[in-house]
Each structure stands twice: as C-alpha cells, then as structure tokens.
Amino acid sequence: MAIKRNIEGRGGEWYNDKLRNVSIKHFKLSEFDSPDDISSGNNMCLIFLTKLDKARELAGIPFKINSGYRTPAHNSKVGGVKNSSHMNIPCNAADIHIAGSKERYKILEAVIKIGFNRIGIGKNFIHLDTDKNKNQEVVWHYY
C-alpha cells in the first residue's frame, strides 16, 4: 500500500491532502501511480503538480505521464538511478511521453517558461523534476 504522505502547507505535519485547496485541471493523481502500488500517486508533491498543470495549459497539448511516483522496487525494475527523484515523498518528478519532435518542442518550450530547470530528454520522453538536492539549471539526455 502507498505511503501517501504530503507535507506542503502544513508546517511539516504529515497529511494526505488529495488536492484539497489545490486546483489541478489536466491530471488525475492515478496518472502518477507506481504500477505496483495503486493510489501511490497520492505521494506526488502538490507544488510540482500545480507547476506541471500550468505547463500543460501553456503547451496546449495533452501530457501523457509515463512515470510519476515510483516505489523502490519499481524504480529498480525500470533501471532508475538509486537516488531517483521519482522515489521522493513528496514526489517531485515525472516523465512525459513524447510522440514526435513538434510535441517535444511544445512541451520543452512550456516547461522552461513555467520555470522547470531540471530537464532530461529521452528518445520518447521528457523527464522533469524539482529536486532541490540536485544540480539546478541542467538539461541532460538519455541517449
């Protein structure tokens, strides 16, 4: 079962907000579930989701989420790095599916304008995270 903890806006108190008082228009928490842990999308960082939602609005195209929160077991199964931001709680990382270069351009343009500054580019996905414990203002590739 998912840990389902989130700490934004509660003075460090653990709670599961389920997006109360936060307006997320383009995503459902279930889109961010680890495949081996139903409802683990509840581990997503609400600030991260708000920022991602604004980028989706600006891009004007759907963002299909390949990966949001990952359990340590799933992260290992997919070859994720040991300190993957996908395992943070609250989780502040997501991979967005990319179908082609025009879609890649629109998404990159939007996420940069919104202020994402940790971006990984794969052949068919874009990784975004807001992990303050890692280098900022970086773009890397997976191929």
Buried (B, 14 or more C-beta within 10 A) or exposed (E): EBBBEBBEEEEEEEEEBEBEEBEBEBBEBEBBBBEEBEBBBBBBBBBBBBBBBBBBEBBEEEBEBBBBBBBEEBBEEBEBEEEBBBBBBBBBBBBBBBEEEEBBEBBBEBBEEBEBBBBBBBEEBBBBBBBEEEEEEEEEEEE
